[in-house]
Amino acid sequence: MRISLNWLRELVDIQMTPQELAETLTVAGFEVEDIEDWRSWADGVVLGKILQAEQHPNADKLRVCQVDISASEPLNIVCGAPNAAAGMVVAVATLGTYLPKIDLTLKKTKLRGVPSEGMICSLAELGLEKDSSGIHSFDLENPILGSDVRPLLGLDDVILDVTATANRADGLSMVGIAREIAALTGASLRIPEAAGVLIEQSEQSQSLSIKIADKQACPIYIGTIIEGVKIAPSPDWLQRRLQAAGVRPINNVVDVTNYILLEWGQPLHAFDLDRLKQVTSSPDLTIGVRFAKLDESIKTLDGQTRKLQEQNLLITANDYPVALAGVMGGEETEVFEGTQNLLLEAAIFAPIAIRRSARSQGLRSESSTRYERGVNQAELALACRRAIVLLKELASGTSTRQETDSSGIELQIPEISLRLDRINQVLGQLKRGQGTAAEFYLLPEKVEGILTALGCGLVRDPNSDSVAWKVTVPPYRYRDLEREIDLIEEVARLYGYDNFCETLPSQGVCGYLPLEQLAMRQIRATFRGQGLTELMHYSLVKTEGKNQVVLDNPLFVEYSALRTEMLTGLIDAFVYNLQNGNGPLNGFEIGRIFWKEGDKYKEQDALAGIMGGDRSFGRWVRSAQEQPMTWFEAKGILEAVFQRLNLTVEYKPESTIEQLHPGRTASLWLQGKRLGIFGQLHPQLCQKQDLPNQVYAFEFQLSILLEAMNRPSNLVRKFKPFSTFPASDRDIAFFVPVEVPVSDLERCITKAAGNLLESVEVFDEYRGKNVPEGQRSLAFRLVYRVSDRTLTDTDIDPVQQKVRDALVQQFNVNLRS
């Protein structure tokens, strides 16, 4: 916010220089980004009077003026302004003056042969306007020629560009900054008042009622009818204050609402009362506050017709939308040159409601900025009365009726307990002299003085064993000061952080990584060890799927929703690498996915990857022919990863994933929980994306993987010595239905064989001639071994027969051996 020091001095006594004030505010948390010294813009510019203005003898567009600046002789000045005329009181830049806005130092010169001893200035040359059609003429009864022109133009001011943090809504007003300076410096504070406001209601008063549909979004609404206003330009003092704050003056009514916005941080809006009646076709007005309905629209003051969404909060007249509440008014009911009667709005809107409304329309205004941070509810009526007084003074308006709906949530400011011991424990010791630590802390009197300067009410707590207070915060800080630690921060901020000793931790503690972070590092290292590159994609994607979380205000259409899965991004990356000649992409990614279930939003971390292409070297032995990766090779990569992570994963057939081949896709299960999916890309997808057929992808739930890795039994790996006794293997072959998974068969064999079995693996599969229809021939090799003896046929044969019986009983296999 741009702060005028001249305006600020009317509210608080300031004895510091602008630079000292800027440093004080910055240290206290209100960063001053820039100091704009307007005094330098017209240093050396004085008041003069044109005594004579004649045509230049050698130029059609120049005039030769005799200008009196109360010197010994009038100055001869060549001027290019078409409006230069005798009798005008003007701003004159004398010789030696530097005008920084046009980067010009005045020197005695000749223009087309006529000497010129200065320059008659326009407002643009003094930095007050962007463009000027001619020189500026002062309307003064008794001008003091030769006097400094800066006080007449408001150029005796200094502007501080102050940034307030998000929790300090009061810092977006002149009164708020004045209160802060008074608390920091102990200076006297002068808050503007609005006494004597009278609503002159009569029997002829116009009809008005207030109806708030959502009390949470709008707890208070004040509507005031002001009749007989005369639209005109604002007085110079008001225009200068608005210009200093970076606001363009419009007319006296609009300027008053902007003035109150800057002074109190309270947004106001003035409707043309007659236009309100015109759009509603009714003399009886009911002003309402509600959320927008589907297919509603409104044309705002910026000339744009906006399609409303359900989160847009509206001001309505007889249920007809006339403004975006807290954001911007409507064009149909704006104040114009012919306005005679006003409806002045002063309201409190919920920060969340205004933030959502403004964001959904991609529209932010000075009003919405303040409502989003929280407007001071306790001083709403005062700001409204202040505006009514100014409208009466500057626009000759008469307030004839006022209606208020304040049945919403009442402002409740709780008491906060504050302990002196806790203050000193958090802030530590005070400095003394040149940084030498002293054995003393903040005294109760100092704490009370600081909090009192902030406007807090303090009462000593008689029930406390040590010094403690019950603190009541001022209404304009109730959103910011909610806990004891907030008050402690205020004490430190106002006393000065640099006045406390620096305290280092007494003992260092060795750092460590949580189990989850260790597991994440291990997962990344394992996948990299299998030749996969870690990838990273945006979480933002196009809006094209079901149950997507769609952004209300996206920057681009391509990034308008959050991803619900990660395979699409990996496939696009694979295609991109092929198109750019980088070959097949073997990579993995750890990221987050989002989706919507009804009205609830969900999110979780996921692990996904993609593989394909020839992983071997030395292709010259195959005449440079590539050898595509098979489904079993891709599965082997995952098996190697799981083995390294000490996890046992089960595979089950899966055919519901649209992007994957229905006959070459499996769901992975870990400890009875569905881990994710793995499979080959669907042939139609490969054809559409111009991909090779042998491309494989997987996607896992990262939380299930981390949970299994962090089990106590998995954290400590147990050493298993090799047996010194020889192994004995047995083969078993049989016909089994195609739909029976090999994993189920292996599980059955392992359970039946018991502790003698060291390993089991399938080494042959055959389908075709001599195999019953709908079945396949599988052959398994079972390896038996124990660590304390050599197994004999007497030990192995009963176990082998038990395995055969179990397979027949459980899967009805047809044994071949």
Disulfide bonds with the S-S distance in Angstrom:
none
